[in-house]
Amino acid sequence: MAAVAASAALVMQSCLKEDNSYYTSFANALVTVKNVDDGSIYLQLDDRTTLLPVNLKSSPFDGKEVRALTNIRETEDPSGAYDKAVYVNWIDSIRTKPAVPAFATAEENDEAYGTDPVEIVNDWVTVAEDGYLTLRFRTRWGNSNVPHYVNLLTGVNPENPYEVEFRHDANGDEPWAIGDALVAFRLSDLPDTEGQTVKLKLVWQSYSGEKSVEFDYCTRKGDGATIDTGGVNYSSMLR
């Protein structure tokens, strides 16, 4: 998974060389949209790189900090306090929510957060960065009027505070199609890594049983989308 995280920057760099309608229709960056006290915003590309969006003077997301897919191109405008200046061709937020503490028993977690299976997709947007765990996951979907509930549980392993568990509740939706969605979870409740990089273990219930994967994770400094799924934006069905 470490290679997945690194690929985001490579995708951005290669796509920024193109400037036509074909290439601008695809996301070439995953960012955190951050707000500044004066009402302006900036984009956090990864744990280190900050971007000044020269054509966005305020947040398009009602002042909320969110993770977002975007298509951007680097410009020669002054970037001020930020690393680079970019022009935003488009930007689309993805479902962004805090992680939640697990209950004391598995039965309570099952009741509150569901047990419906998913597959975590090994993709450049499946990454732990900037204090978030962003996941592309695959599951079965049915009626578009039925929301699916997804949560990330912390405190699931007393021996490893950096183990988290993805939970999915299909809310009784009758499955008829397989599709992907994106969700991002804020990891601010995890213990401070004090500048060190640790292994963040993600556990989930797949269609073939329990699975897990590890990400490189470092506590965010200073703390505090649409995917190609056959024409259906399943991310809009998440809660």
N, C-alpha and C positions, 0 to 999 in steps of 0.2 A: 504493500500500500504506500510505502514511502515514495516509490516511483510515480504513483498516481498524483501525489501532491506536487511533485516537481514538474509534472507535465503541464500544469495550468499555465505557468509562465512561458513555456515553450510554445503553447498554442497561441497565447496572446502575441508573442513576438512574431510568429510566422504570419498570422492573420493580419497584423497591423500593416504589413507591407502591401496589402491589397486595399483598394478603395473603390469598390463598385458594388452594385446592388446585390450581386450573388454572395459576395463575402460578407457584406453587412447584414445579411439575413440570418447569419449564424452567431451564436454567442461565442466570444473569444476571451471572456474573462468572467470569473466569479469573484464578487467583491462584497465588502461590508459597506453599507451607506451610513456614514457617521455625521452627526450634527455638531455644529460649532455654535458657541454662545451668541454670535452675531446673526444667526439665522442661516448662514451658509452651510454647505456640506463639503465633505471630501470622501474619497473612496479608498478603502484599505484593500489592496490587491492580495497581500499575503501577510505573514507575520512582520515583514520589514518595509514593504513598499507602499507609499501613499501617493494618491493621484488627485490632482485638482481638475474637476470637470468644468472646463471653461464655459460651456453653454448651459450649465445648470447652476442657477444662483441660489436656489432653495430646494428643499427636499420635495420630491414628488410623492412621498409616502407619509404625509401628515406629520412630519417630524419624528417618525419612529425609526429606530435603528433596525435595519433589516439586512439580511443577505440577499443578493440579487445577481441574476444573470444579466450580462450587458454586452453590447458590441461597441468597442471604443477604438479610436485611432490616436496615436501620439501626435502632439502638435509642438510647434516651436514657441508657443506662448510662454511667458514667465510663469513658473510654478510656485514662486514664493517659498513658503515654509515646507512645501511638499516635494516629493521626489521627481514627479513628472506631471506635465500638463496634458490632458487628453480631451478629445471631443467625443461626446456620447451620442452615438447614432441611435441607440435605443437602450432602455433598461427596464427590467421586469423583476419585481420582488418575488421571492419564494417564501413559502410558509416558514416563519421564524418564531421560535418559542423557547422558553427556558426548559432545561431539564428539571425533573421532579424527583423528590426522594422516594425510594421504595418503601413499601409497607413492611411490617415485621415478618409476614409469612407469604409464601408463594401463592397461597389461596387468596389472600387479600389482593395481591397484585393481579392475579388472574381476573378477579371480579371487577376491579377498578379499571384495568388497562387492556384487557383482552388477551387472547392467545392465538389470533389468526396469523397464519404464516406469511412470510415475505422472503424475497431474495434480495440481498444487498448487491448492487451492481458495481463491479470494479471499473470505475470511470473517473475521468479527471475532476469531476465535481464531487466525488466521494472523497472527502478530505477533512482533516482536523487542522484548522488554522485560525488565527485571530480570535481565539477563545470560543470557537464554534466547532461543532461536529456537523458537517453538511453531508447528507446521504442521498444518493439516488437509489431508490428501491423499486422492486418489481412485485406486483401481486395481481390478484384477480379483482375486476371491477364489474359493477352491474348498473343499477339505476343511478343516473347522474344526480338525482335529488337526494340520495342517501350519503351523508358525509361519512368518511372513514376517520377514525381517531388514531393518532400516532403520538407516542410519548417515548422519552428517553429517561430511564430510571437510573439514579445514582444510589450509592450505598448498598449495592446488591451483594457485595463480597466483603465481609469484615476484614479479610486479610489483604485486600487490594483496593484501596480507595479510588484507583484509576480504572476500575472495571465498571462498565455501564451496560445497560440492557435496552434494546429497542423492542417496543411493544406496539402491536397493531390490533385495533378493534374494528372489524369491517362493519359493525353496527347492523348486522343482519342482512347486509346487502347480498342479493343473489348474483353470484359471479357468472359472467358470460364472456368477458374479454380479458386478456392479459395486457397490462400497461404499466408504465413507469411514472414515478412522481419524485419530486424533490422536497426535502424538508431540512431545516437547519436548527440545531439545538444549541443554546447558550450554555457554556460549561462553567459559569462563574461560581457554582457551589462546590466544585472540586477543590481539594487542597492546593495551595500555592506550590508550584514546582520550584520556586525561588530561582528562576532563571535557567534551570536545568531542563533538558529534554527527557521525558519519560515515555514509557509505552502505555498508551491508552487502549484498553481491551474492550472491544465491542462484542456483545453476545446477542444473538437473535434466534428465533425459531423459524427455520426454513421449511420448505415443503418436504425435505428429506431428513428432518431432525435438527437438533441444535447445532449452530455453527458459531464461529468466532473469528475475529481478525484483529490485528494490532495496528495502531497508528502512532507516529511520532507526535508528541504533544508537549507544549510548553505553555504555561499560564500567560494570558495576554498581558502585555505591558500596559501599565497605567490603569489597570482595573483596581474598568467598567466598560417559480419560473415555468416557463413553458419548455417542455422537452418533446422531442419527436416521438409521439406514441400513437401514430396512425391517425392524427388529426384530433385527438382528444386530449384536453389539458386536465389530467387527473390531479395535478397539484391543487387546482381550485376546489377539489372535493375533500381536502384535508381539514381537520380540526385539531 
